[in-house]
Amino acid sequence: MALERIPFVLRGVPGTVTVDYGVNDDPQRWGYHLLQLPYDFQVSRGCPVLRATVDHPAEGYGAALGWIQTVETRSPEQQDAFVDLAPQMVGCGSPWLAWAVRPELFDAPSTAHPEFSFQAETFLAYTPDCVITREVKPLCGFSWGYEVRGGEPSVLPLRLGNLDRWASAQPLLSRQCPGWTFLAA
């Protein structure tokens, strides 16, 4: 696993996101054995595992932040783009993959499909009035993912500082999260 740091500024005060990203070489360590997957959890070996943590001096409501992630997947049979949510949150209309005071993001996607690609655009974001309105503004971001060719997964490189990708994510976010406003970067 490799560590990368991304600076950001929240309400005039600097902070840092630390991204720990690499190859999933131990699916049990990451809890795959606890999931009720329709395939053997060991298939996730070789796919990516990602953890992003937030360091900022704000506390309480001032540190209420969230992670938003859009994903594009492709296989020979299908292509899809979606706002990524935990399965139990699908359909709730919220854009947050994770939301808390200085939230940590964890993701370790996998598939049993022999030909597949997964490309994620991930953003740390906040609501300017903390928790009152459904307005979201990005702070920083990164891109990551993986491909499976001939049943063999390979992790794509982490690309930092993708706030320019926020504008292209806004139409998908607005479509899948009606009632929310996604402010310019």
Phi and psi in degrees as GROMACS dihedral restraints (atoms count N, CA, C in turn):
[ dihedral_restraints ]
;  ai    aj    ak    al  type     phi  dphi    fc
    3     4     5     6     1  -114.2    20    10
    4     5     6     7     1   141.4    20    10
    6     7     8     9     1   -99.8    20    10
    7     8     9    10     1   135.1    20    10
    9    10    11    12     1  -129.9    20    10
   10    11    12    13     1   146.7    20    10
   12    13    14    15     1  -117.7    20    10
   13    14    15    16     1   137.7    20    10
   15    16    17    18     1  -124.5    20    10
   16    17    18    19     1   120.5    20    10
   18    19    20    21     1   -78.4    20    10
   19    20    21    22     1   151.4    20    10
   21    22    23    24     1  -150.6    20    10
   22    23    24    25     1   165.8    20    10
   24    25    26    27     1  -127.4    20    10
   25    26    27    28     1   123.5    20    10
   27    28    29    30     1  -115.6    20    10
   28    29    30    31     1   116.9    20    10
   30    31    32    33     1    51.0    20    10
   31    32    33    34     1    42.0    20    10
   33    34    35    36     1    83.7    20    10
   34    35    36    37     1     0.6    20    10
   36    37    38    39     1  -116.2    20    10
   37    38    39    40     1   127.6    20    10
   39    40    41    42     1   -71.6    20    10
   40    41    42    43     1   150.7    20    10
   42    43    44    45     1  -146.0    20    10
   43    44    45    46     1   179.7    20    10
   45    46    47    48     1  -141.2    20    10
   46    47    48    49     1   139.5    20    10
   48    49    50    51     1  -104.4    20    10
   49    50    51    52     1   131.5    20    10
   51    52    53    54     1  -108.3    20    10
   52    53    54    55     1   122.7    20    10
   54    55    56    57     1  -107.8    20    10
   55    56    57    58     1   121.9    20    10
   57    58    59    60     1  -106.4    20    10
   58    59    60    61     1   113.3    20    10
   60    61    62    63     1  -138.5    20    10
   61    62    63    64     1   136.4    20    10
   63    64    65    66     1  -178.8    20    10
   64    65    66    67     1  -160.0    20    10
   66    67    68    69     1   -89.7    20    10
   67    68    69    70     1   134.8    20    10
   69    70    71    72     1   -77.0    20    10
   70    71    72    73     1    98.7    20    10
   72    73    74    75     1  -103.4    20    10
   73    74    75    76     1     3.7    20    10
   75    76    77    78     1  -148.3    20    10
   76    77    78    79     1    79.1    20    10
   78    79    80    81     1   -55.6    20    10
   79    80    81    82     1   -33.1    20    10
   81    82    83    84     1   -66.4    20    10
   82    83    84    85     1   -37.4    20    10
   84    85    86    87     1   -55.0    20    10
   85    86    87    88     1   -37.3    20    10
   87    88    89    90     1   -92.7    20    10
   88    89    90    91     1     8.7    20    10
   90    91    92    93     1    86.7    20    10
   91    92    93    94     1    11.1    20    10
   93    94    95    96     1   -59.5    20    10
   94    95    96    97     1   -32.0    20    10
   96    97    98    99     1   -66.3    20    10
   97    98    99   100     1   -15.6    20    10
   99   100   101   102     1   -89.0    20    10
  100   101   102   103     1   -15.6    20    10
  102   103   104   105     1   -81.6    20    10
  103   104   105   106     1   148.9    20    10
  105   106   107   108     1   -98.8    20    10
  106   107   108   109     1    74.0    20    10
  108   109   110   111     1   -82.3    20    10
  109   110   111   112     1   152.1    20    10
  111   112   113   114     1   -80.6    20    10
  112   113   114   115     1    10.8    20    10
  114   115   116   117     1  -145.5    20    10
  115   116   117   118     1   165.5    20    10
  117   118   119   120     1   -60.5    20    10
  118   119   120   121     1   125.6    20    10
  120   121   122   123     1   -62.0    20    10
  121   122   123   124     1   -20.6    20    10
  123   124   125   126     1   -66.3    20    10
  124   125   126   127     1   -16.0    20    10
  126   127   128   129     1   -60.0    20    10
  127   128   129   130     1   -25.0    20    10
  129   130   131   132     1   -71.0    20    10
  130   131   132   133     1   -13.1    20    10
  132   133   134   135     1   -60.9    20    10
  133   134   135   136     1   128.7    20    10
  135   136   137   138     1    96.0    20    10
  136   137   138   139     1   -14.5    20    10
  138   139   140   141     1   -81.7    20    10
  139   140   141   142     1   172.5    20    10
  141   142   143   144     1   -80.5    20    10
  142   143   144   145     1   157.5    20    10
  144   145   146   147     1  -133.8    20    10
  145   146   147   148     1   136.1    20    10
  147   148   149   150     1  -137.2    20    10
  148   149   150   151     1   136.6    20    10
  150   151   152   153     1  -136.8    20    10
  151   152   153   154     1   128.1    20    10
  153   154   155   156     1  -124.0    20    10
  154   155   156   157     1   127.5    20    10
  156   157   158   159     1  -118.2    20    10
  157   158   159   160     1   152.1    20    10
  159   160   161   162     1  -111.0    20    10
  160   161   162   163     1   131.6    20    10
  162   163   164   165     1  -120.7    20    10
  163   164   165   166     1   116.1    20    10
  165   166   167   168     1  -156.4    20    10
  166   167   168   169     1   142.7    20    10
  168   169   170   171     1   -75.7    20    10
  169   170   171   172     1   -11.5    20    10
  171   172   173   174     1   -62.0    20    10
  172   173   174   175     1   154.0    20    10
  174   175   176   177     1  -130.6    20    10
  175   176   177   178     1   166.3    20    10
  177   178   179   180     1    54.5    20    10
  178   179   180   181     1  -138.1    20    10
  180   181   182   183     1   -57.9    20    10
  181   182   183   184     1   -31.2    20    10
  183   184   185   186     1   -66.1    20    10
  184   185   186   187     1   -17.0    20    10
  186   187   188   189     1  -110.9    20    10
  187   188   189   190     1    14.7    20    10
  189   190   191   192     1   -73.6    20    10
  190   191   192   193     1   110.8    20    10
  192   193   194   195     1  -132.9    20    10
  193   194   195   196     1   169.2    20    10
  195   196   197   198     1  -148.4    20    10
  196   197   198   199     1   158.3    20    10
  198   199   200   201     1  -103.7    20    10
  199   200   201   202     1   131.1    20    10
  201   202   203   204     1  -119.7    20    10
  202   203   204   205     1   135.8    20    10
  204   205   206   207     1  -138.0    20    10
  205   206   207   208     1   127.8    20    10
  207   208   209   210     1  -106.7    20    10
  208   209   210   211     1   146.2    20    10
  210   211   212   213     1  -132.9    20    10
  211   212   213   214     1   140.1    20    10
  213   214   215   216     1  -116.7    20    10
  214   215   216   217     1   128.1    20    10
  216   217   218   219     1  -120.8    20    10
  217   218   219   220     1   151.1    20    10
  219   220   221   222     1  -143.5    20    10
  220   221   222   223     1   139.2    20    10
  222   223   224   225     1  -139.4    20    10
  223   224   225   226     1   170.8    20    10
  225   226   227   228     1   -58.4    20    10
  226   227   228   229     1   -26.8    20    10
  228   229   230   231     1   -93.1    20    10
  229   230   231   232     1   -21.5    20    10
  231   232   233   234     1  -154.9    20    10
  232   233   234   235     1   149.8    20    10
  234   235   236   237     1  -131.8    20    10
  235   236   237   238     1   138.2    20    10
  237   238   239   240     1  -146.5    20    10
  238   239   240   241     1   151.1    20    10
  240   241   242   243     1  -135.8    20    10
  241   242   243   244     1   134.8    20    10
  243   244   245   246     1  -156.1    20    10
  244   245   246   247     1   160.4    20    10
  246   247   248   249     1   -83.3    20    10
  247   248   249   250     1   122.0    20    10
  249   250   251   252     1   -78.3    20    10
  250   251   252   253     1   129.0    20    10
  252   253   254   255     1  -137.8    20    10
  253   254   255   256     1   158.8    20    10
  255   256   257   258     1   -61.2    20    10
  256   257   258   259     1   142.7    20    10
  258   259   260   261     1   -50.8    20    10
  259   260   261   262     1   -38.3    20    10
  261   262   263   264     1   -73.5    20    10
  262   263   264   265     1    -8.0    20    10
  264   265   266   267     1  -101.6    20    10
  265   266   267   268     1    -8.3    20    10
  267   268   269   270     1   -57.8    20    10
  268   269   270   271     1   132.5    20    10
  270   271   272   273     1    92.0    20    10
  271   272   273   274     1    -4.1    20    10
  273   274   275   276     1   -82.2    20    10
  274   275   276   277     1   -14.2    20    10
  276   277   278   279     1    87.5    20    10
  277   278   279   280     1    -3.3    20    10
  279   280   281   282     1   -85.4    20    10
  280   281   282   283     1   145.3    20    10
  282   283   284   285     1   -87.3    20    10
  283   284   285   286     1    -9.8    20    10
  285   286   287   288     1   -79.6    20    10
  286   287   288   289     1   120.7    20    10
  288   289   290   291     1   -76.6    20    10
  289   290   291   292     1   -35.3    20    10
  291   292   293   294     1  -148.7    20    10
  292   293   294   295     1   139.7    20    10
  294   295   296   297     1  -145.6    20    10
  295   296   297   298     1   132.4    20    10
  297   298   299   300     1  -177.3    20    10
  298   299   300   301     1  -174.4    20    10
  300   301   302   303     1   -77.9    20    10
  301   302   303   304     1   117.0    20    10
  303   304   305   306     1    45.6    20    10
  304   305   306   307     1    65.1    20    10
  306   307   308   309     1   -68.7    20    10
  307   308   309   310     1   148.0    20    10
  309   310   311   312     1   -98.2    20    10
  310   311   312   313     1   140.1    20    10
  312   313   314   315     1  -108.3    20    10
  313   314   315   316     1   132.9    20    10
  315   316   317   318     1  -129.0    20    10
  316   317   318   319     1   134.2    20    10
  318   319   320   321     1  -150.8    20    10
  319   320   321   322     1   141.1    20    10
  321   322   323   324     1  -150.1    20    10
  322   323   324   325     1    71.4    20    10
  324   325   326   327     1   -70.6    20    10
  325   326   327   328     1   158.1    20    10
  327   328   329   330     1  -158.9    20    10
  328   329   330   331     1   168.5    20    10
  330   331   332   333     1  -152.8    20    10
  331   332   333   334     1   156.1    20    10
  333   334   335   336     1   -96.2    20    10
  334   335   336   337     1    -0.5    20    10
  336   337   338   339     1   -70.2    20    10
  337   338   339   340     1   134.2    20    10
  339   340   341   342     1   -74.7    20    10
  340   341   342   343     1   -17.1    20    10
  342   343   344   345     1  -135.5    20    10
  343   344   345   346     1   112.7    20    10
  345   346   347   348     1  -161.9    20    10
  346   347   348   349     1   149.1    20    10
  348   349   350   351     1  -136.7    20    10
  349   350   351   352     1   147.2    20    10
  351   352   353   354     1  -136.5    20    10
  352   353   354   355     1   117.6    20    10
  354   355   356   357     1  -124.4    20    10
  355   356   357   358     1   119.8    20    10
  357   358   359   360     1  -111.0    20    10
  358   359   360   361     1   141.4    20    10
  360   361   362   363     1  -113.7    20    10
  361   362   363   364     1   117.8    20    10
  363   364   365   366     1  -119.3    20    10
  364   365   366   367     1   132.6    20    10
  366   367   368   369     1  -131.5    20    10
  367   368   369   370     1   134.4    20    10
  369   370   371   372     1   -86.1    20    10
  370   371   372   373     1   129.7    20    10
  372   373   374   375     1  -140.0    20    10
  373   374   375   376     1   169.3    20    10
  375   376   377   378     1  -147.4    20    10
  376   377   378   379     1   165.4    20    10
  378   379   380   381     1  -101.8    20    10
  379   380   381   382     1   122.0    20    10
  381   382   383   384     1   -53.3    20    10
  382   383   384   385     1   -33.0    20    10
  384   385   386   387     1   -99.4    20    10
  385   386   387   388     1    25.7    20    10
  387   388   389   390     1    75.9    20    10
  388   389   390   391     1   -73.0    20    10
  390   391   392   393     1  -141.1    20    10
  391   392   393   394     1     9.3    20    10
  393   394   395   396     1   -86.1    20    10
  394   395   396   397     1   -48.0    20    10
  396   397   398   399     1  -107.0    20    10
  397   398   399   400     1   170.8    20    10
  399   400   401   402     1   -99.7    20    10
  400   401   402   403     1    52.8    20    10
  402   403   404   405     1  -111.1    20    10
  403   404   405   406     1   138.9    20    10
  405   406   407   408     1  -129.8    20    10
  406   407   408   409     1   135.3    20    10
  408   409   410   411     1  -130.8    20    10
  409   410   411   412     1   132.1    20    10
  411   412   413   414     1   -78.4    20    10
  412   413   414   415     1   151.1    20    10
  414   415   416   417     1  -109.6    20    10
  415   416   417   418     1   -41.8    20    10
  417   418   419   420     1  -163.2    20    10
  418   419   420   421     1   171.9    20    10
  420   421   422   423     1  -164.0    20    10
  421   422   423   424     1   173.7    20    10
  423   424   425   426     1  -158.3    20    10
  424   425   426   427     1   161.7    20    10
  426   427   428   429     1  -118.5    20    10
  427   428   429   430     1   147.5    20    10
  429   430   431   432     1  -163.1    20    10
  430   431   432   433     1   172.8    20    10
  432   433   434   435     1   164.5    20    10
  433   434   435   436     1  -161.8    20    10
  435   436   437   438     1  -159.0    20    10
  436   437   438   439     1   163.7    20    10
  438   439   440   441     1  -129.7    20    10
  439   440   441   442     1   149.7    20    10
  441   442   443   444     1  -121.4    20    10
  442   443   444   445     1   122.8    20    10
  444   445   446   447     1  -127.6    20    10
  445   446   447   448     1   123.5    20    10
  447   448   449   450     1    59.8    20    10
  448   449   450   451     1    30.8    20    10
  450   451   452   453     1    81.8    20    10
  451   452   453   454     1    -0.2    20    10
  453   454   455   456     1  -106.1    20    10
  454   455   456   457     1   115.8    20    10
  456   457   458   459     1   -78.6    20    10
  457   458   459   460     1   148.8    20    10
  459   460   461   462     1  -139.7    20    10
  460   461   462   463     1   136.6    20    10
  462   463   464   465     1   -83.1    20    10
  463   464   465   466     1   132.3    20    10
  465   466   467   468     1   -81.2    20    10
  466   467   468   469     1   154.7    20    10
  468   469   470   471     1   -64.8    20    10
  469   470   471   472     1   148.9    20    10
  471   472   473   474     1   -76.8    20    10
  472   473   474   475     1   132.1    20    10
  474   475   476   477     1  -117.3    20    10
  475   476   477   478     1   121.1    20    10
  477   478   479   480     1   -92.6    20    10
  478   479   480   481     1   159.1    20    10
  480   481   482   483     1    68.3    20    10
  481   482   483   484     1    48.8    20    10
  483   484   485   486     1   -98.1    20    10
  484   485   486   487     1    36.2    20    10
  486   487   488   489     1   -61.2    20    10
  487   488   489   490     1   -22.4    20    10
  489   490   491   492     1   -63.9    20    10
  490   491   492   493     1   -21.2    20    10
  492   493   494   495     1   -80.8    20    10
  493   494   495   496     1   -12.8    20    10
  495   496   497   498     1   -59.2    20    10
  496   497   498   499     1   -44.4    20    10
  498   499   500   501     1   -59.2    20    10
  499   500   501   502     1   -39.7    20    10
  501   502   503   504     1   -74.7    20    10
  502   503   504   505     1   -20.5    20    10
  504   505   506   507     1   -83.1    20    10
  505   506   507   508     1   -22.6    20    10
  507   508   509   510     1   -57.4    20    10
  508   509   510   511     1   -43.8    20    10
  510   511   512   513     1   -60.3    20    10
  511   512   513   514     1   -43.0    20    10
  513   514   515   516     1   -63.9    20    10
  514   515   516   517     1   -44.7    20    10
  516   517   518   519     1   -60.1    20    10
  517   518   519   520     1   -45.4    20    10
  519   520   521   522     1   -64.6    20    10
  520   521   522   523     1   -38.2    20    10
  522   523   524   525     1   -68.6    20    10
  523   524   525   526     1   -43.8    20    10
  525   526   527   528     1   -89.3    20    10
  526   527   528   529     1   -11.6    20    10
  528   529   530   531     1  -129.9    20    10
  529   530   531   532     1    65.3    20    10
  531   532   533   534     1   -62.8    20    10
  532   533   534   535     1   146.8    20    10
  534   535   536   537     1    94.4    20    10
  535   536   537   538     1    -8.0    20    10
  537   538   539   540     1  -108.3    20    10
  538   539   540   541     1   149.7    20    10
  540   541   542   543     1  -115.4    20    10
  541   542   543   544     1   128.2    20    10
  543   544   545   546     1  -107.9    20    10
  544   545   546   547     1   102.4    20    10
  546   547   548   549     1   -73.5    20    10
  547   548   549   550     1   156.0    20    10
  549   550   551   552     1   -62.1    20    10
  550   551   552   553     1   152.1    20    10
